[in-house]
Amino acid sequence: MDHRNRRTFARLFRGLTAILFLVVTALPLLGSWPRWDPWYTFNERRRLAEFPDWPRNYSQAASFFPAVLSFYRDHFGFRRTLIHGLALTKVGFLHVSGDSNVIIGDEGWLYLRLSDGPGSSQNSELAPLSESELNRWQYLLEQRQAWLAKRHISYLVVIVPEKQSIYAELLPAPMRRLQYNRWADQLVNRLKSSGLRILDLQSYLLEGKSREAVYWKADTHWNEYGLYVGYRAMMEEIHRILPGKPLIVLGPEDFARFPARGVGGDLANMLGVPELFSEPFNTMIPRDQKLPPRGAEDSLYELNGEARMPRWVMYHDSFGSELIPVMARSFSHGAYYWGKHDMRGDFIAAERPDLVIGLKKGPEAISM
């Protein structure tokens, strides 16, 4: 290549480089309004800024441009793609959690980080309950049970353990030695002589995992088989509480089982890369079970079954909402309340239940 051709090639290369630079730097701005971004952000946990109204006076104009800048920061072109790429790099290549609340364990297992700060033991799976806290919970639960017993209503507290207490062996090595269910053991031991019914599902799920996985790898919740294990334990306890009441208890033959693959989960969504986490499982879907759609959290949901069955009320969290399709057949009327809800006397009187259950994950089960 002669000198003239080299100079021409150099000018062409510099020109193309400048054009490429301008295109790359302009794309985020140009893509802000058409929303050129193919990815969906799973781990966005705040409301993004909206484009402000056009100013009508000087004071509005003073705040207009900062608001436009906030809008641009939240909506510039390919923002979600860049966030997703960063998450892929952290989790997929470096095996580092991009969310301080998510722990990456062995073999692709994810865990929600639990609170262990001082002064928060009633909300922690790690810190034991103090003597004063034990006394307070004992008084609360016994008063609640006595109030229901006067109205000939039985009461059962069901504790769903955290994933850490079932699959501790797959946690990062420094965390495996921690005790994750101490508060539940303390409370059950304290209330043994009081007659209060507390069903801790930990031992049932530990036994069940020897046959099949009982929790999702990338989610905080139990899977369909873990749900069935919890259901059978609950029905056995309910039969002991209501021995004179007819109960329908579903067996394995009442469920449709076939191989499937689960993708993602709430913990994988928090990391922003659900596509990196998938696992095979066997479905466990009740046969011939069709229920009306469920409302959002903090909403009442009612179902009616066979008239000869007992009536019940269940206060629950997301673990309980998954139980409703299998529990519904065993009760003539069920009132299910998901979220924060006090045990109000007028509500209980209107529902006329034979049994009240509080089912939640971890310490939340007793704080209902």
C-alpha positions as YAML, in Angstrom:
chain: A
units: angstrom
residues:
- id: 1
  name: MET
  ca: [0.00, 0.00, 0.00]
- id: 2
  name: ASP
  ca: [1.56, 3.35, -1.07]
- id: 3
  name: HIS
  ca: [1.75, 6.46, 1.06]
- id: 4
  name: ARG
  ca: [-1.34, 8.10, -0.50]
- id: 5
  name: ASN
  ca: [-3.51, 5.02, 0.06]
- id: 6
  name: ARG
  ca: [-2.36, 4.76, 3.67]
- id: 7
  name: ARG
  ca: [-3.33, 8.39, 4.30]
- id: 8
  name: THR
  ca: [-6.75, 7.82, 2.68]
- id: 9
  name: PHE
  ca: [-7.30, 4.70, 4.77]
- id: 10
  name: ALA
  ca: [-6.25, 6.54, 7.95]
- id: 11
  name: ARG
  ca: [-8.70, 9.39, 7.26]
- id: 12
  name: LEU
  ca: [-11.48, 6.89, 6.52]
- id: 13
  name: PHE
  ca: [-10.73, 4.98, 9.73]
- id: 14
  name: ARG
  ca: [-10.74, 8.17, 11.83]
- id: 15
  name: GLY
  ca: [-13.99, 9.29, 10.23]
- id: 16
  name: LEU
  ca: [-15.72, 5.96, 10.86]
- id: 17
  name: THR
  ca: [-14.43, 5.94, 14.44]
- id: 18
  name: ALA
  ca: [-15.83, 9.44, 15.03]
- id: 19
  name: ILE
  ca: [-19.19, 8.46, 13.55]
- id: 20
  name: LEU
  ca: [-19.32, 5.30, 15.68]
- id: 21
  name: PHE
  ca: [-18.47, 7.33, 18.79]
- id: 22
  name: LEU
  ca: [-21.22, 9.84, 18.05]
- id: 23
  name: VAL
  ca: [-23.76, 7.07, 17.41]
- id: 24
  name: VAL
  ca: [-22.90, 5.20, 20.62]
- id: 25
  name: THR
  ca: [-23.00, 8.34, 22.77]
- id: 26
  name: ALA
  ca: [-26.22, 9.57, 21.15]
- id: 27
  name: LEU
  ca: [-28.12, 6.26, 21.35]
- id: 28
  name: PRO
  ca: [-29.09, 6.58, 25.05]
- id: 29
  name: LEU
  ca: [-30.51, 10.06, 24.38]
- id: 30
  name: LEU
  ca: [-32.21, 9.10, 21.11]
- id: 31
  name: GLY
  ca: [-33.64, 5.93, 22.62]
- id: 32
  name: SER
  ca: [-35.18, 7.64, 25.64]
- id: 33
  name: TRP
  ca: [-38.44, 8.60, 23.96]
- id: 34
  name: PRO
  ca: [-39.02, 5.64, 21.56]
- id: 35
  name: ARG
  ca: [-38.03, 3.39, 24.53]
- id: 36
  name: TRP
  ca: [-35.56, 1.33, 22.51]
- id: 37
  name: ASP
  ca: [-34.82, -1.35, 25.07]
- id: 38
  name: PRO
  ca: [-35.59, -5.05, 24.58]
- id: 39
  name: TRP
  ca: [-35.15, -6.10, 28.22]
- id: 40
  name: TYR
  ca: [-37.56, -6.11, 31.13]
- id: 41
  name: THR
  ca: [-36.11, -5.20, 34.52]
- id: 42
  name: PHE
  ca: [-37.20, -7.68, 37.21]
- id: 43
  name: ASN
  ca: [-35.40, -6.08, 40.13]
- id: 44
  name: GLU
  ca: [-36.75, -2.52, 39.87]
- id: 45
  name: ARG
  ca: [-38.18, -1.87, 43.34]
- id: 46
  name: ARG
  ca: [-39.16, 1.77, 43.05]
- id: 47
  name: ARG
  ca: [-41.43, 3.84, 40.88]
- id: 48
  name: LEU
  ca: [-39.51, 5.42, 38.03]
- id: 49
  name: ALA
  ca: [-39.65, 9.18, 37.50]
- id: 50
  name: GLU
  ca: [-42.30, 10.45, 35.11]
- id: 51
  name: PHE
  ca: [-41.88, 13.25, 32.61]
- id: 52
  name: PRO
  ca: [-42.95, 16.49, 34.35]
- id: 53
  name: ASP
  ca: [-45.73, 18.78, 33.20]
- id: 54
  name: TRP
  ca: [-44.62, 21.77, 31.17]
- id: 55
  name: PRO
  ca: [-44.04, 24.83, 33.40]
- id: 56
  name: ARG
  ca: [-46.58, 27.64, 33.47]
- id: 57
  name: ASN
  ca: [-44.68, 30.10, 35.63]
- id: 58
  name: TYR
  ca: [-41.17, 30.88, 36.85]
- id: 59
  name: SER
  ca: [-41.32, 28.76, 40.01]
- id: 60
  name: GLN
  ca: [-42.41, 25.71, 38.00]
- id: 61
  name: ALA
  ca: [-39.67, 26.37, 35.46]
- id: 62
  name: ALA
  ca: [-37.05, 26.29, 38.23]
- id: 63
  name: SER
  ca: [-37.99, 22.69, 39.10]
- id: 64
  name: PHE
  ca: [-38.74, 21.58, 35.54]
- id: 65
  name: PHE
  ca: [-35.21, 20.88, 34.33]
- id: 66
  name: PRO
  ca: [-34.14, 18.88, 37.44]
- id: 67
  name: ALA
  ca: [-37.31, 16.80, 36.97]
- id: 68
  name: VAL
  ca: [-36.45, 16.25, 33.29]
- id: 69
  name: LEU
  ca: [-32.97, 15.12, 34.34]
- id: 70
  name: SER
  ca: [-34.47, 12.65, 36.83]
- id: 71
  name: PHE
  ca: [-36.74, 11.34, 34.08]
- id: 72
  name: TYR
  ca: [-33.77, 10.91, 31.74]
- id: 73
  name: ARG
  ca: [-31.74, 9.01, 34.36]
- id: 74
  name: ASP
  ca: [-34.61, 6.53, 34.72]
- id: 75
  name: HIS
  ca: [-35.51, 6.21, 31.03]
- id: 76
  name: PHE
  ca: [-32.43, 6.74, 28.89]
- id: 77
  name: GLY
  ca: [-32.14, 4.36, 25.96]
- id: 78
  name: PHE
  ca: [-30.95, 0.81, 26.70]
- id: 79
  name: ARG
  ca: [-30.89, 1.46, 30.45]
- id: 80
  name: ARG
  ca: [-32.53, -1.89, 31.18]
- id: 81
  name: THR
  ca: [-30.13, -3.68, 28.84]
- id: 82
  name: LEU
  ca: [-27.14, -2.18, 30.66]
- id: 83
  name: ILE
  ca: [-28.61, -3.13, 34.06]
- id: 84
  name: HIS
  ca: [-29.27, -6.66, 32.84]
- id: 85
  name: GLY
  ca: [-25.76, -6.95, 31.42]
- id: 86
  name: LEU
  ca: [-24.26, -5.88, 34.75]
- id: 87
  name: ALA
  ca: [-26.43, -8.43, 36.58]
- id: 88
  name: LEU
  ca: [-25.38, -11.19, 34.16]
- id: 89
  name: THR
  ca: [-21.73, -10.34, 34.72]
- id: 90
  name: LYS
  ca: [-22.04, -10.35, 38.50]
- id: 91
  name: VAL
  ca: [-24.15, -13.48, 38.89]
- id: 92
  name: GLY
  ca: [-23.34, -15.52, 35.80]
- id: 93
  name: PHE
  ca: [-19.58, -14.95, 35.58]
- id: 94
  name: LEU
  ca: [-18.37, -13.68, 38.95]
- id: 95
  name: HIS
  ca: [-20.94, -15.60, 41.08]
- id: 96
  name: VAL
  ca: [-21.47, -12.49, 43.18]
- id: 97
  name: SER
  ca: [-24.89, -11.39, 44.40]
- id: 98
  name: GLY
  ca: [-26.02, -8.05, 43.02]
- id: 99
  name: ASP
  ca: [-28.52, -7.63, 45.86]
- id: 100
  name: SER
  ca: [-27.47, -7.48, 49.51]
- id: 101
  name: ASN
  ca: [-30.65, -9.33, 50.50]
- id: 102
  name: VAL
  ca: [-29.92, -12.38, 48.32]
- id: 103
  name: ILE
  ca: [-27.34, -15.03, 49.23]
- id: 104
  name: ILE
  ca: [-25.87, -17.26, 46.50]
- id: 105
  name: GLY
  ca: [-25.31, -20.76, 47.84]
- id: 106
  name: ASP
  ca: [-23.92, -23.94, 46.34]
- id: 107
  name: GLU
  ca: [-25.36, -25.72, 43.28]
- id: 108
  name: GLY
  ca: [-27.38, -22.68, 42.19]
- id: 109
  name: TRP
  ca: [-29.41, -22.33, 45.41]
- id: 110
  name: LEU
  ca: [-30.46, -18.83, 46.46]
- id: 111
  name: TYR
  ca: [-31.49, -17.67, 49.94]
- id: 112
  name: LEU
  ca: [-33.08, -14.55, 51.36]
- id: 113
  name: ARG
  ca: [-30.77, -12.89, 53.87]
- id: 114
  name: LEU
  ca: [-32.35, -12.93, 57.31]
- id: 115
  name: SER
  ca: [-32.30, -10.18, 59.91]
- id: 116
  name: ASP
  ca: [-29.99, -10.79, 62.83]
- id: 117
  name: GLY
  ca: [-29.57, -7.31, 64.27]
- id: 118
  name: PRO
  ca: [-29.79, -6.58, 68.00]
- id: 119
  name: GLY
  ca: [-33.20, -5.67, 69.29]
- id: 120
  name: SER
  ca: [-35.04, -7.36, 66.41]
- id: 121
  name: SER
  ca: [-35.14, -10.94, 67.63]
- id: 122
  name: GLN
  ca: [-38.91, -11.24, 67.24]
- id: 123
  name: ASN
  ca: [-38.41, -10.67, 63.51]
- id: 124
  name: SER
  ca: [-35.29, -12.77, 63.11]
- id: 125
  name: GLU
  ca: [-34.65, -16.45, 62.45]
- id: 126
  name: LEU
  ca: [-31.16, -16.08, 63.91]
- id: 127
  name: ALA
  ca: [-31.50, -14.37, 67.26]
- id: 128
  name: PRO
  ca: [-33.11, -16.37, 70.08]
- id: 129
  name: LEU
  ca: [-36.11, -14.97, 71.94]
- id: 130
  name: SER
  ca: [-35.34, -13.35, 75.27]
- id: 131
  name: GLU
  ca: [-37.22, -14.40, 78.38]
- id: 132
  name: SER
  ca: [-39.38, -11.28, 78.25]
- id: 133
  name: GLU
  ca: [-40.22, -11.92, 74.60]
- id: 134
  name: LEU
  ca: [-41.13, -15.52, 75.38]
- id: 135
  name: ASN
  ca: [-43.41, -14.33, 78.17]
- id: 136
  name: ARG
  ca: [-45.04, -11.77, 75.88]
- id: 137
  name: TRP
  ca: [-45.69, -14.26, 73.08]
- id: 138
  name: GLN
  ca: [-46.97, -16.87, 75.53]
- id: 139
  name: TYR
  ca: [-49.43, -14.36, 77.03]
- id: 140
  name: LEU
  ca: [-50.63, -13.17, 73.61]
- id: 141
  name: LEU
  ca: [-51.18, -16.65, 72.18]
- id: 142
  name: GLU
  ca: [-52.82, -18.02, 75.31]
- id: 143
  name: GLN
  ca: [-55.17, -15.03, 75.50]
- id: 144
  name: ARG
  ca: [-56.07, -15.50, 71.86]
- id: 145
  name: GLN
  ca: [-56.70, -19.20, 72.40]
- id: 146
  name: ALA
  ca: [-58.83, -18.55, 75.49]
- id: 147
  name: TRP
  ca: [-60.95, -15.98, 73.64]
- id: 148
  name: LEU
  ca: [-61.62, -18.47, 70.84]
- id: 149
  name: ALA
  ca: [-62.22, -21.39, 73.23]
- id: 150
  name: LYS
  ca: [-65.04, -19.46, 74.94]
- id: 151
  name: ARG
  ca: [-66.75, -19.42, 71.56]
- id: 152
  name: HIS
  ca: [-66.05, -23.15, 70.98]
- id: 153
  name: ILE
  ca: [-63.50, -22.38, 68.28]
- id: 154
  name: SER
  ca: [-60.20, -24.27, 68.04]
- id: 155
  name: TYR
  ca: [-56.95, -22.47, 67.30]
- id: 156
  name: LEU
  ca: [-53.80, -23.66, 65.51]
- id: 157
  name: VAL
  ca: [-50.57, -21.79, 64.77]
- id: 158
  name: VAL
  ca: [-48.60, -23.22, 61.82]
- id: 159
  name: ILE
  ca: [-44.95, -22.22, 61.36]
- id: 160
  name: VAL
  ca: [-43.39, -22.59, 57.91]
- id: 161
  name: PRO
  ca: [-39.61, -22.65, 58.34]
- id: 162
  name: GLU
  ca: [-37.21, -20.51, 56.39]
- id: 163
  name: LYS
  ca: [-35.41, -22.22, 53.53]
- id: 164
  name: GLN
  ca: [-32.10, -21.92, 55.44]
- id: 165
  name: SER
  ca: [-33.28, -24.33, 58.13]
- id: 166
  name: ILE
  ca: [-34.16, -27.01, 55.53]
- id: 167
  name: TYR
  ca: [-31.23, -26.63, 53.13]
- id: 168
  name: ALA
  ca: [-28.48, -25.35, 55.42]
- id: 169
  name: GLU
  ca: [-25.94, -27.64, 53.77]
- id: 170
  name: LEU
  ca: [-26.11, -25.62, 50.53]
- id: 171
  name: LEU
  ca: [-25.48, -22.24, 52.16]
- id: 172
  name: PRO
  ca: [-22.03, -20.62, 51.88]
- id: 173
  name: ALA
  ca: [-19.75, -22.46, 54.30]
- id: 174
  name: PRO
  ca: [-19.56, -19.73, 57.03]
- id: 175
  name: MET
  ca: [-23.38, -19.68, 57.30]
- id: 176
  name: ARG
  ca: [-23.98, -23.40, 57.67]
- id: 177
  name: ARG
  ca: [-23.21, -23.45, 61.39]
- id: 178
  name: LEU
  ca: [-25.90, -20.89, 62.24]
- id: 179
  name: GLN
  ca: [-29.12, -22.07, 63.91]
- id: 180
  name: TYR
  ca: [-32.09, -20.84, 61.89]
- id: 181
  name: ASN
  ca: [-35.10, -22.07, 63.84]
- id: 182
  name: ARG
  ca: [-34.10, -21.49, 67.49]
- id: 183
  name: TRP
  ca: [-36.99, -19.16, 68.29]
- id: 184
  name: ALA
  ca: [-39.57, -21.74, 67.12]
- id: 185
  name: ASP
  ca: [-37.98, -24.47, 69.26]
- id: 186
  name: GLN
  ca: [-38.00, -22.10, 72.24]
- id: 187
  name: LEU
  ca: [-41.66, -21.23, 71.79]
- id: 188
  name: VAL
  ca: [-42.85, -24.79, 71.21]
- id: 189
  name: ASN
  ca: [-41.00, -25.96, 74.33]
- id: 190
  name: ARG
  ca: [-42.42, -23.09, 76.40]
- id: 191
  name: LEU
  ca: [-46.02, -23.77, 75.35]
- id: 192
  name: LYS
  ca: [-45.99, -27.58, 75.63]
- id: 193
  name: SER
  ca: [-47.91, -27.51, 78.91]
- id: 194
  name: SER
  ca: [-50.35, -24.75, 77.94]
- id: 195
  name: GLY
  ca: [-52.49, -26.79, 75.56]
- id: 196
  name: LEU
  ca: [-51.87, -24.32, 72.71]
- id: 197
  name: ARG
  ca: [-51.48, -26.04, 69.35]
- id: 198
  name: ILE
  ca: [-48.33, -25.02, 67.45]
- id: 199
  name: LEU
  ca: [-47.37, -27.02, 64.38]
- id: 200
  name: ASP
  ca: [-43.76, -26.44, 63.29]
- id: 201
  name: LEU
  ca: [-43.38, -27.90, 59.80]
- id: 202
  name: GLN
  ca: [-39.58, -28.07, 59.92]
- id: 203
  name: SER
  ca: [-39.28, -31.77, 60.82]
- id: 204
  name: TYR
  ca: [-41.86, -32.76, 58.18]
- id: 205
  name: LEU
  ca: [-40.06, -30.86, 55.44]
- id: 206
  name: LEU
  ca: [-36.66, -32.20, 56.49]
- id: 207
  name: GLU
  ca: [-38.04, -35.72, 56.21]
- id: 208
  name: GLY
  ca: [-39.79, -34.94, 52.93]
- id: 209
  name: LYS
  ca: [-36.66, -33.62, 51.22]
- id: 210
  name: SER
  ca: [-35.16, -37.12, 51.40]
- id: 211
  name: ARG
  ca: [-37.70, -38.08, 48.70]
- id: 212
  name: GLU
  ca: [-37.97, -34.89, 46.61]
- id: 213
  name: ALA
  ca: [-36.92, -31.26, 46.79]
- id: 214
  name: VAL
  ca: [-39.36, -29.30, 48.97]
- id: 215
  name: TYR
  ca: [-38.27, -25.72, 48.17]
- id: 216
  name: TRP
  ca: [-37.54, -23.96, 44.89]
- id: 217
  name: LYS
  ca: [-33.84, -23.32, 44.31]
- id: 218
  name: ALA
  ca: [-34.29, -19.67, 43.26]
- id: 219
  name: ASP
  ca: [-37.34, -18.75, 45.34]
- id: 220
  name: THR
  ca: [-38.13, -18.24, 49.03]
- id: 221
  name: HIS
  ca: [-41.19, -20.55, 48.85]
- id: 222
  name: TRP
  ca: [-41.76, -24.24, 49.05]
- id: 223
  name: ASN
  ca: [-42.37, -26.02, 45.76]
- id: 224
  name: GLU
  ca: [-45.44, -28.09, 44.91]
- id: 225
  name: TYR
  ca: [-44.17, -31.21, 46.70]
- id: 226
  name: GLY
  ca: [-43.13, -29.21, 49.76]
- id: 227
  name: LEU
  ca: [-46.61, -27.71, 49.81]
- id: 228
  name: TYR
  ca: [-48.09, -31.23, 49.77]
- id: 229
  name: VAL
  ca: [-45.86, -32.28, 52.68]
- id: 230
  name: GLY
  ca: [-47.06, -29.26, 54.67]
- id: 231
  name: TYR
  ca: [-50.67, -29.93, 53.70]
- id: 232
  name: ARG
  ca: [-50.59, -33.54, 54.94]
- id: 233
  name: ALA
  ca: [-48.99, -32.49, 58.24]
- id: 234
  name: MET
  ca: [-51.65, -29.82, 58.72]
- id: 235
  name: MET
  ca: [-54.52, -32.18, 57.93]
- id: 236
  name: GLU
  ca: [-53.21, -34.74, 60.42]
- id: 237
  name: GLU
  ca: [-53.12, -32.05, 63.11]
- id: 238
  name: ILE
  ca: [-56.57, -30.74, 62.17]
- id: 239
  name: HIS
  ca: [-57.96, -34.28, 62.43]
- id: 240
  name: ARG
  ca: [-56.60, -34.48, 66.00]
- id: 241
  name: ILE
  ca: [-58.12, -31.08, 66.83]
- id: 242
  name: LEU
  ca: [-61.52, -31.84, 65.25]
- id: 243
  name: PRO
  ca: [-61.88, -35.64, 65.68]
- id: 244
  name: GLY
  ca: [-65.68, -35.60, 65.26]
- id: 245
  name: LYS
  ca: [-65.67, -33.63, 62.02]
- id: 246
  name: PRO
  ca: [-65.54, -35.31, 58.58]
- id: 247
  name: LEU
  ca: [-62.48, -34.32, 56.59]
- id: 248
  name: ILE
  ca: [-61.43, -35.02, 53.02]
- id: 249
  name: VAL
  ca: [-57.67, -35.58, 52.88]
- id: 250
  name: LEU
  ca: [-56.14, -35.68, 49.41]
- id: 251
  name: GLY
  ca: [-53.65, -38.43, 48.64]
- id: 252
  name: PRO
  ca: [-50.98, -38.59, 45.92]
- id: 253
  name: GLU
  ca: [-53.52, -40.14, 43.54]
- id: 254
  name: ASP
  ca: [-55.61, -36.95, 43.71]
- id: 255
  name: PHE
  ca: [-52.86, -34.92, 42.03]
- id: 256
  name: ALA
  ca: [-51.70, -34.72, 38.44]
- id: 257
  name: ARG
  ca: [-47.96, -35.34, 38.32]
- id: 258
  name: PHE
  ca: [-45.80, -34.88, 35.25]
- id: 259
  name: PRO
  ca: [-42.26, -33.60, 34.58]
- id: 260
  name: ALA
  ca: [-41.87, -29.86, 34.08]
- id: 261
  name: ARG
  ca: [-39.22, -27.18, 34.39]
- id: 262
  name: GLY
  ca: [-39.39, -24.14, 36.62]
- id: 263
  name: VAL
  ca: [-37.61, -20.95, 35.57]
- id: 264
  name: GLY
  ca: [-36.63, -18.08, 37.86]
- id: 265
  name: GLY
  ca: [-38.24, -17.26, 41.20]
- id: 266
  name: ASP
  ca: [-38.60, -14.25, 43.48]
- id: 267
  name: LEU
  ca: [-34.92, -14.39, 44.53]
- id: 268
  name: ALA
  ca: [-33.74, -14.76, 40.92]
- id: 269
  name: ASN
  ca: [-35.93, -11.78, 40.02]
- id: 270
  name: MET
  ca: [-34.30, -9.74, 42.78]
- id: 271
  name: LEU
  ca: [-30.95, -10.45, 41.13]
- id: 272
  name: GLY
  ca: [-32.41, -9.44, 37.76]
- id: 273
  name: VAL
  ca: [-31.43, -12.65, 35.92]
- id: 274
  name: PRO
  ca: [-34.26, -15.21, 36.24]
- id: 275
  name: GLU
  ca: [-33.16, -16.89, 33.01]
- id: 276
  name: LEU
  ca: [-29.99, -18.17, 34.76]
- id: 277
  name: PHE
  ca: [-31.99, -20.26, 37.22]
- id: 278
  name: SER
  ca: [-34.08, -23.22, 36.11]
- id: 279
  name: GLU
  ca: [-34.75, -26.64, 37.58]
- id: 280
  name: PRO
  ca: [-36.72, -29.77, 36.71]
- id: 281
  name: PHE
  ca: [-39.59, -30.78, 38.99]
- id: 282
  name: ASN
  ca: [-42.69, -32.98, 39.07]
- id: 283
  name: THR
  ca: [-45.92, -31.03, 39.15]
- id: 284
  name: MET
  ca: [-48.47, -31.69, 41.90]
- id: 285
  name: ILE
  ca: [-51.73, -30.14, 40.72]
- id: 286
  name: PRO
  ca: [-55.07, -31.10, 42.35]
- id: 287
  name: ARG
  ca: [-57.28, -32.89, 39.85]
- id: 288
  name: ASP
  ca: [-60.62, -31.30, 38.93]
- id: 289
  name: GLN
  ca: [-59.96, -28.23, 41.06]
- id: 290
  name: LYS
  ca: [-61.14, -24.92, 39.65]
- id: 291
  name: LEU
  ca: [-61.17, -21.86, 41.90]
- id: 292
  name: PRO
  ca: [-62.22, -18.26, 41.24]
- id: 293
  name: PRO
  ca: [-59.36, -15.74, 40.83]
- id: 294
  name: ARG
  ca: [-57.70, -14.47, 43.98]
- id: 295
  name: GLY
  ca: [-57.38, -10.78, 44.87]
- id: 296
  name: ALA
  ca: [-54.25, -9.00, 45.97]
- id: 297
  name: GLU
  ca: [-52.61, -9.03, 49.39]
- id: 298
  name: ASP
  ca: [-54.68, -7.74, 52.33]
- id: 299
  name: SER
  ca: [-57.88, -9.02, 50.73]
- id: 300
  name: LEU
  ca: [-60.46, -11.53, 51.93]
- id: 301
  name: TYR
  ca: [-61.06, -14.65, 49.85]
- id: 302
  name: GLU
  ca: [-63.96, -17.01, 50.58]
- id: 303
  name: LEU
  ca: [-64.76, -20.49, 49.25]
- id: 304
  name: ASN
  ca: [-67.62, -22.88, 49.89]
- id: 305
  name: GLY
  ca: [-67.43, -26.68, 49.84]
- id: 306
  name: GLU
  ca: [-69.55, -29.58, 51.05]
- id: 307
  name: ALA
  ca: [-71.99, -28.58, 53.81]
- id: 308
  name: ARG
  ca: [-71.07, -31.49, 56.11]
- id: 309
  name: MET
  ca: [-67.46, -30.32, 56.41]
- id: 310
  name: PRO
  ca: [-66.22, -27.96, 59.15]
- id: 311
  name: ARG
  ca: [-65.84, -24.19, 58.72]
- id: 312
  name: TRP
  ca: [-62.53, -22.39, 59.17]
- id: 313
  name: VAL
  ca: [-60.67, -19.08, 58.94]
- id: 314
  name: MET
  ca: [-57.02, -18.92, 57.87]
- id: 315
  name: TYR
  ca: [-54.79, -15.88, 58.26]
- id: 316
  name: HIS
  ca: [-51.77, -16.43, 56.04]
- id: 317
  name: ASP
  ca: [-48.97, -15.09, 53.88]
- id: 318
  name: SER
  ca: [-47.88, -16.18, 50.38]
- id: 319
  name: PHE
  ca: [-47.15, -19.71, 51.65]
- id: 320
  name: GLY
  ca: [-50.78, -20.08, 52.70]
- id: 321
  name: SER
  ca: [-52.18, -18.74, 49.42]
- id: 322
  name: GLU
  ca: [-50.59, -21.70, 47.62]
- id: 323
  name: LEU
  ca: [-52.32, -24.09, 50.05]
- id: 324
  name: ILE
  ca: [-55.85, -22.90, 49.30]
- id: 325
  name: PRO
  ca: [-56.47, -25.14, 46.25]
- id: 326
  name: VAL
  ca: [-55.75, -28.29, 48.29]
- id: 327
  name: MET
  ca: [-57.30, -27.18, 51.59]
- id: 328
  name: ALA
  ca: [-60.54, -25.89, 50.07]
- id: 329
  name: ARG
  ca: [-62.09, -29.35, 49.61]
- id: 330
  name: SER
  ca: [-61.89, -30.19, 53.31]
- id: 331
  name: PHE
  ca: [-64.12, -27.36, 54.57]
- id: 332
  name: SER
  ca: [-67.71, -26.35, 53.98]
- id: 333
  name: HIS
  ca: [-66.70, -22.69, 54.19]
- id: 334
  name: GLY
  ca: [-63.26, -21.14, 54.27]
- id: 335
  name: ALA
  ca: [-62.35, -17.49, 54.80]
- id: 336
  name: TYR
  ca: [-58.75, -16.77, 53.82]
- id: 337
  name: TYR
  ca: [-57.07, -13.51, 54.70]
- id: 338
  name: TRP
  ca: [-53.68, -12.78, 53.15]
- id: 339
  name: GLY
  ca: [-51.62, -10.03, 54.75]
- id: 340
  name: LYS
  ca: [-51.73, -7.89, 57.87]
- id: 341
  name: HIS
  ca: [-55.00, -8.47, 59.66]
- id: 342
  name: ASP
  ca: [-56.03, -8.44, 63.31]
- id: 343
  name: MET
  ca: [-58.19, -11.21, 64.71]
- id: 344
  name: ARG
  ca: [-61.33, -9.09, 65.07]
- id: 345
  name: GLY
  ca: [-64.21, -10.40, 67.13]
- id: 346
  name: ASP
  ca: [-66.91, -9.20, 64.73]
- id: 347
  name: PHE
  ca: [-65.21, -10.90, 61.79]
- id: 348
  name: ILE
  ca: [-64.85, -14.20, 63.66]
- id: 349
  name: ALA
  ca: [-68.48, -14.02, 64.84]
- id: 350
  name: ALA
  ca: [-69.72, -13.47, 61.29]
- id: 351
  name: GLU
  ca: [-67.69, -16.37, 59.88]
- id: 352
  name: ARG
  ca: [-68.66, -18.85, 62.67]
- id: 353
  name: PRO
  ca: [-65.59, -21.09, 62.16]
- id: 354
  name: ASP
  ca: [-64.85, -24.39, 63.90]
- id: 355
  name: LEU
  ca: [-61.13, -23.65, 63.53]
- id: 356
  name: VAL
  ca: [-58.87, -20.61, 63.17]
- id: 357
  name: ILE
  ca: [-55.38, -21.09, 61.72]
- id: 358
  name: GLY
  ca: [-52.51, -18.64, 61.58]
- id: 359
  name: LEU
  ca: [-50.01, -19.81, 58.94]
- id: 360
  name: LYS
  ca: [-46.98, -17.73, 58.06]
- id: 361
  name: LYS
  ca: [-43.31, -18.09, 57.34]
- id: 362
  name: GLY
  ca: [-40.89, -17.83, 60.24]
- id: 363
  name: PRO
  ca: [-41.60, -15.60, 63.25]
- id: 364
  name: GLU
  ca: [-44.42, -13.86, 61.37]
- id: 365
  name: ALA
  ca: [-46.63, -16.86, 62.22]
- id: 366
  name: ILE
  ca: [-46.94, -15.75, 65.84]
- id: 367
  name: SER
  ca: [-47.04, -12.02, 65.13]
- id: 368
  name: MET
  ca: [-50.34, -12.28, 63.22]
...
